[in-house]
């Protein structure tokens, strides 16, 4: 079975947000993309989609970004797959 780039980027992005942010600070897409070596604009679209589905939380504004919640940690991989593919 092959997985899409969207799924891979979503998984890597969410893992980075969960581990690096630890639910305490917002991580901006620029920082995430740089650290996990993926295209920033593509990652932004994927993370926005994850936020719209309620998998991660998005905060707007100059100090905004993405943050992991308890729901993030409870989300099954099959749900990420369904949302991205």
C-alpha positions as CSV (number, residue, x, y, z in Angstrom):
1,X,0.0,0.0,0.0
2,X,1.3,3.4,-0.9
3,X,0.5,6.6,1.1
4,X,0.2,10.0,-0.4
5,X,2.5,12.9,0.3
6,X,-0.3,14.7,2.0
7,X,-0.7,11.8,4.5
8,X,3.1,11.7,5.1
9,X,3.3,15.5,5.6
10,X,0.2,15.4,7.9
11,X,1.7,12.7,10.0
12,X,5.1,14.2,10.2
13,X,3.7,17.7,10.9
14,X,1.4,16.5,13.7
15,X,4.1,14.4,15.3
16,X,6.4,17.4,15.3
17,X,3.7,19.7,16.7
18,X,2.9,17.2,19.5
19,X,6.5,16.5,20.4
20,X,8.0,20.0,20.1
21,X,5.0,22.1,21.2
22,X,3.9,19.7,24.0
23,X,0.5,21.4,23.9
24,X,2.0,24.5,25.5
25,X,3.0,26.7,22.6
26,X,1.9,27.5,19.1
27,X,4.2,26.4,16.3
28,X,4.1,28.4,13.1
29,X,4.1,26.6,9.8
30,X,7.4,28.1,8.7
31,X,9.2,26.6,11.7
32,X,7.5,23.2,11.2
33,X,8.2,23.0,7.5
34,X,11.9,23.9,8.0
35,X,12.4,21.4,10.8
36,X,10.8,18.5,8.9
37,X,12.1,19.5,5.5
38,X,8.9,19.8,3.6
39,X,7.5,22.6,1.3
40,X,5.9,25.3,3.4
41,X,2.9,26.0,1.3
42,X,1.9,22.4,0.8
43,X,2.3,21.8,4.6
44,X,0.2,24.8,5.3
45,X,-2.7,23.4,3.2
46,X,-2.4,20.0,4.9
47,X,-2.3,21.5,8.4
48,X,-5.2,23.8,7.7
49,X,-7.2,20.8,6.6
50,X,-6.3,19.0,9.8
51,X,-7.4,22.0,11.8
52,X,-10.7,22.2,10.0
53,X,-11.3,18.5,10.8
54,X,-10.6,19.3,14.5
55,X,-7.5,17.1,14.7
56,X,-5.2,19.9,15.6
57,X,-6.0,23.5,16.8
58,X,-5.1,26.6,14.8
59,X,-4.6,30.0,16.3
60,X,-4.7,33.0,14.1
61,X,-2.6,36.2,14.5
62,X,1.0,37.2,14.7
63,X,1.6,34.9,17.7
64,X,-0.6,32.1,16.2
65,X,0.2,28.8,14.8
66,X,-0.7,25.2,15.4
67,X,-1.0,23.3,18.7
68,X,-1.7,19.7,19.6
69,X,-4.7,19.0,21.8
70,X,-5.9,15.9,23.7
71,X,-8.0,15.1,20.6
72,X,-4.8,15.1,18.5
73,X,-3.3,12.5,20.7
74,X,-6.5,10.3,20.5
75,X,-6.8,10.5,16.7
76,X,-6.2,7.2,15.0
77,X,-3.9,7.0,11.9
78,X,-6.8,5.7,9.8
79,X,-8.5,9.1,10.5
80,X,-5.5,11.0,9.1
81,X,-5.5,8.7,6.1
82,X,-9.2,9.4,5.5
83,X,-8.8,13.1,5.7
84,X,-5.8,13.4,3.5
85,X,-6.7,10.8,0.8
